[in-house]
């Protein structure tokens, strides 16, 4: 039967290529958009249950006094506290955008044990006051310009250098890390808090990141920290890391839902086009169906033959779409990684793409196959 299917497909090359191309584009877009949604939710899904974030109750953009750190560290059940401050600079050109944070180096490694860094590079980062570490994906982007032990000049757009707005901050690249968790992306720079504090003469930070001791009551710790500063000078709001990450997704509004609807809409449009194509194919093959039935083909065999054509075309298009989605994962990470650091084409996305292609083939082929099966030999030959 597959020989007959193949003959019918190659017998109408333009129609077959257009059908395969339509499904190919639809499945590729579906995988691409689904991967973007997955990237948006990656930080939320990978958030740790033992990390808490302390921020201003007014806004994430309102800083907290660094004196809060010592009192927070004294709360029972808090194992470590690290300062985080968004730097908001850029390398060479504003288009070279990536995350940069001033952090407490020792506490950073304690709060984020998923940071993987060679021992000698970690030691260099801890010892050198103006040192920094960068994620492996970020290093890959600038590998022709950066080297371990070299200097990375950063223009401080949010925190200009005290020597002048055009003066670059000089960071020594101590090492390249890899995060094994999606909660911390691999396209970020971390540098020493002391260097930032003394150079910028600042006594505030954006967020405190806490690591909770094993077995500690997270709800009690959150309530106790919030109560410490109920009367100021700056009220705080303590959240889980999952909730903190969710804030950034909700800042995008209905973008994830909108992106999902675009993917679904594209798939539906392709499905309707495939149904129309297969109905045309069935009409063109009426004479062939009459000959096959004259040769002894049953209604069931005719049904399977027409359905197999639809499934074959859509499966081929779907497979090509998935292959392209996987092949472009690396290039798209370099393009989209700054805004979607968790971008990856997951196994579930591949399965969704292939499943959608098979569903298109099945739905598009059912009606034409049923129409062909109902034809008797005389009707089919007369319809030629």
N, C-alpha and C positions, 0 to 999 in steps of 0.2 A: 504493500500500500504506500509506503514512503516514497517508492520510485514514482508513483503517480502524483503524489503530493509535490515532489520536487519538479516533475515535468510541468505541472500547472503553474508553479511559482516562476520558473525560468521562462515559461511560455509568455508571460506578461511582465517583462523586466521593469518597465517604468512604474507600473502599478505596485509591484512588489518592493522596489527600491523606495518609493514614496512612503509606503506603509511602514517598512522597517525604519526609515529615517524619522518618521513622525514619532514612533514609539521610542526610538533611540533618544531623541531630544527630550521627550516627556519624562522618561525614566531618569535621564541625567539631571534634569532640573529638579525632579523629585528628590533624588539623592543629595544634590547640592543644598537645596533649601532645608531638607531634613537635617543635614549635618550642621547647618548654621544654627538651627534651633537647639540641637544637641550641644553645640558649643556654648550657647547662651546659658544653658542649664548645667553645664559641666561643673562650675564652681559650687553650685548649690548641691548637686548630687554627691560631690566628693568632700563636702565640708566635714570637719572633724567634730565628734561629739564631746571632745575634751578641751575645745578652745572656745573662749568667749571674747567678744569685742566690746570695748568701752569707748563710747563716743559722746559728743555733746548731745543733750536732749533737744537742742534747738535745730541743729543741722549738722550734717557730716562736714560741712565747710567751716564750722566754728571750732577753733582749736581749744585744747584743754591745757591748764598749767601742768608743767612736767613734775611739779611737787606732788601731784596726785599719785604718781607711780609708787612711792614709798608706802603710802597708806593702803593702797590697793593690795600691795604685796603682803601686807600683814593680815589680810582677811583669811580666816581659817579655810583651808581647802585650796588656796591659790598656790600653785607650785612655782610658777615663773611669770614675770610680766615684762613685755618688750614694748618699747616705743616705736611707732610708725609715723613717719611724716612724708606726705607726698611732696616731691621736689618740683615737678612740673617744668623741667628743663628740656633741652633738645640738643642733639649731636649734629653739629655743622649746619643743619638746615631744619626749620620747623617741621618739614615733612617727615623727618626721621623721628617719628613719635613712638615712644615706648615708656613703660612705667619705670619710675625711679623713686626709691624710698630711702630715707635716712632711718637707720635701725640701730638698736643695741646689739652688737655682734654676738656676744656670749649668749644673751637671752634669746636671740633669734634662732640659734641652732637648737636651743632647748625647747622652745615653743613649737618649732617646725622640724621635727626629727626626720621628715621625709626629704629634707635637703641633702642630696648626695654630693660630696665634694672631697677630692683627694686630700689626705691629711696635711701634706705640705702646703697646699693652696689655702686650706682652712687656717693653718697657723699663720701664714702670711697676712691673711685678712684680719686676724685677731691682733696682730702685732703692729701693723702699719696704719697710722692714723688717717691717712688720706686714701686708703685702699677701698676697693669695691669688688663685688663679684657679680657676674651676669649669668643669665640662663643660657643653656646650650643652644637653644633655637635663636636667641638674640645674637649670640656669638657667631653662629653660622651665617647670619645675615651680613655681619661686618668682619668676617674672618680675614679678608684681604687687607683690612686697615687696623685691626686690633691684634694684639699679642699679649700673652701673659707676661707681666712685668713692665709692659708699656703703659703709656698715659692715654686716658680718654678725656678730651676736653668737652665740657658740657656748658652751654649757655643757660644760665638760670633765669628763665622767663618769669617764674613766680617768685624766686628768691635770687635777685641779681647779686653778683659778686660785689662786696663792699668797695673794691677798687674801680668799679665802673660797670655799667650795664653790658658793655661789649667785652668785658673781661671774662674769660672762661674759667669755670671751676676745673681744677686738674685732679682727676681720679686715677690712681694706679690700679690697673687690672690685676688683682691678686689671684683670681681663679674663675673657673667656669663650673657652675653647679647644674645638677639635674634634679628636678622635683618628681618624685614617684607618685605624687597625688595631684589631681586636677584642681585642688583647692589653692595651689600655688603654681602659677604658670611659669613657663621656662623662657619668657621673653621680658624679664624684668631685671633691673639693676638695683642692688642693695649696697649702700655705703655706710661708713661709720657715723654714728650719731655725734660723737665728740667733735669730729671735724666740722660737721654741719653746724652744730650749736655754737662753737667758738668763732667760726668764720662769719656766720650770719647774725651772731649775737641774739639768738632767739631762745626763749624760755617756755615755749609752748609746743605741743605736738598734736597731730590730728587724731590719732587713735592709739589706745593701749590694747595690746593683744595678750590674753591670759591663757595659761595652760593650767587646767584643773587637775588636782591630784586624783589618783585612782580611788574610786569609791566615794568621792565627795559629792555632796548634794548640790547640783548645778543651780537649781531654782533658788535655794537659800543664798548661795554666793551672789547670784545676780541681784536679788532683793537687797542684800546687805551692802553691796557696792553702791547701788542707787541711793540707798538711805544715807550713806556717808556724806553725800553732797546734795541732799534734799534742799538745804538752805544756801547753796552756792559755795564758793563764788560763781561756779559754773556747774549747773546741774548736768548729770550724766544719764545716759541710757545704756544699759548692758544687755547685749543680745547674744544669742548663739552665733557661731560662725555661719551656720546655714541661713539664718535669718538675715545676717549682715550681707551675705552674698546675694540673697534674694532681692535686697534693696536695689542693687545695680540692675538686675533684670527688670524690676518693676519701673525703674526710671525710664525704660524704653517704652513704657506703656503697653499697647497691644501688639508690639512688633512681632514677638514670637508667634502669636495667634495669626497675625496678618501674613507672615511668611508661610505658615502652615497652610493657610487658605489658598495662597498663590500656588503652592505645590499641588494641592488637591484640585484646584481649578484647571491647572495645566493638564493633569492626568485625565480629568473628565472630558476636556476638549479633545484630547487625543483619542479617547475611547469612542466618542461620537464619530470622529473622522474614520476610525477603524471599522465601526459598524457600517457606515456608508460605503466604505471601500469593499467590504466583504459582501454586501448586498449586490453591488455592481459585479463583483466577481461571480456570484451565484448566477446572475442573469446571463453573463457571458458564457457560462459553462453549461447552460441548459442542454445544448446539443450533445456535449460530452457526457452529461448525466444520462441522456437517453441511450447513447451507445453502451455505456457501462451497464445499464439495467437490461439492455437487450442481450448482453453477454452473461447475465446471471447475477449481477450485483444486487444484493438485497437493499431494502430501505435503510437498515441499520448500518450496512457497510458504506452506503452513500453518505449517510449522516456523519460517520466517523471520518470519511475522506475530506468533506468540506470543513469539519471542525479542526482536523489536523492541519489544514492549510493556514487557518487563522492562528492557531497556537504556534505553528512553526515561525510565521512571520513576526508575531509579537514577541516570541521568546528570543529570536535573534536580535531584534531591536532592543529588547530589555537587557540582554547580555552585553551588547555593545555599549549601552548607556551606563551600566554598572562598571564596565572596564574603564571607560573614560573618567568616571567619577573617582575611581581608585587611582588612575594614572595621574590625575590632576591634583591629588591630595597634597603632595609636596609643594608644587608651585603655589597653590591657593593658600597654604599655611603661611608662606612668605609674604603673600599679598594681604591676606585677611587676618593673619596672626595677631596683629596689634589690637584689633577690635574684637576678634573672636579667638582668644588664645587656646581654647580647647577644641579647635576645629579638627575633626577627624571623621573619616567615613567608617562608621562602626559596622560590625557584622549584622546587627539588627537593621541597619539602613540598607545594606546590600540585600538582605532577605526581603525587606519591604519593596525595594525596586524590582527584584525578580518576581515577587509575588504579585505586584501591580501589573507587570507585563503579562504574566500568565492569566490574571483576571481579565485583562483587556482582551486577550486572545479568546478566552472562553466566552465572555459576554458577546464580543463582536461576531463570533462564529456560530453561536447557538441558533439565531433566527435564520440566517442563510442556510445552515445545515438542515434545519427542520423543513424549510421550504423545498429544498432539493430532494429530501427524503420522501416528501409527499407526492412528488411528481411520478406519474406512471410513464412507462416507456413511450407510448404513443404521444402523450402530451409533450414530453420532452423533445421528441423528434420534430413535432409540429412547430414547437417554439423556436426552432433553429432559424 
